Amino acid sequence: MCPVRVLETDYLVLGAGASGMAFTDTLVSRASADVVMVDRLPAPGGHWLDAYPFVRLHQPSACYGVPSTQLGNDRIDDAGPNAGFYERARGDEIRDYFAKVMEQRLLTTGKVTFLPLTEYRGEDVDGHHLVSRLTGQDTVVKVRSRFVDATPLQAEIPARHTLPFPVHDGIRVLPPNDLGDLDDIGGSFTVIGAGKTSMDTCGWLLEMGVEPDRIRWIRSRESWLFDRAVFQPLDLVAAYMRLQADWVEAAAAADDASAFAHDLEERRAFVRIDPNVEPGIWRGATISRAEVDALRSIERVVRRRRVKAISAAGVTLDDGDQLAATAGEIYVDCTAAGTPATATAPAFEPGRIALRYVTVGLTTWSAAIFGAVEALPEDDATKNKLCLPVPFTGEAAGLLDVVQAALRGEVARSKNTELLTWNQACRLNPARGAAERMADDPDLVAAFSAVLAGVGPALRHLAARPAVAASTT
């Protein structure tokens, strides 16, 4: 037996995925602190290590990752399905990026120690207990300042997902990861799921030349999605600021979440695949109208029902109906939950931080804000006001609760001069550099003015509305 190893550090960060990396990068840039990062996986990057091969960022690379290190080349694509928008990194690019950030940025500071392939076993009076998955080495970490839990933002992905329904022997049910390895394509595909993974999978199949009538799509609900055209930074930031203006103006007028979403749809900020079905999901994902048009070419859609079982005879649905199988049918499981629902309890406690969403749909920016706030000389009560958790459930019914919390947090952060200065320059902020571009862009000036004028009315209107307890079923 190896003797127990004892480490001392200022911060122990559980999770070296995108959130843990963004938090740590920001903290060590702004504070004199040592950090131990621990992850059960063999490398940094979290869910990106097992992402399906055709995945791309939903948002531009220009505002993803960690603040200190650029991802991509801030290039606007001029061809392909992303033409006219800022580049979005592929999964392999993102894995390579986080590996380089760890090796060439964080470890070289001398402030960061990374323990991969290591399980976190909890805390007692002796400290925080870790064990190596490879060697069995026990480690106790004594933390001088805080334990930082980055796992609340951990995504559930297809490769690590347990099927929620039984499958009879001999039926091919694959995660999207395995589609590229097929030797026998078979007759047709049935894609199961309602979220962005199912949209990516259907879109990829179409791009690969699979005819739309060979794709059957079982999706229990519809989603509200951001139009990618309005979620653009840098030289296209006027569109993003117009989104912010539309966001507060719609919030100031909406009586409920549905009215808010429909208003944004009319303003061309939100989009949905099926215009005849009311969406029940909102998870902050983005999509282009070209992608939507392609997905609408799939006409074999089974709506508002869930899969209960798959057998040689076909698919049994939750209402008892059965869908016949075709010879060689390939089923693609896209039912993993993706982004998890998040708690709204205060994030800062004595000796502990639990990372939450504090922005809308931008995981690494939220985590970096936590790092910047932790570096401030403020008490926990103030830090909790600066990092007000956004009550993300994934349900469209909770949209106005998200808007209210996000706006309150933005207003609080804007009143802290040091934090405001950092935020305006942070590369993860899609509005970075917008102020400098206003002199040459009257549309940007108008959008800024509308945001400033709209925040107050939006918050007053939302405060007068009782919060909606959104279902997560």
Summary of the structure (lengths in Angstrom):
residues: 473
radius of gyration: 22.9
end to end distance: 47.1
largest distance: 69.4
contacts: 1595
relative contact order: 0.15
helix: 39%
strand: 22%
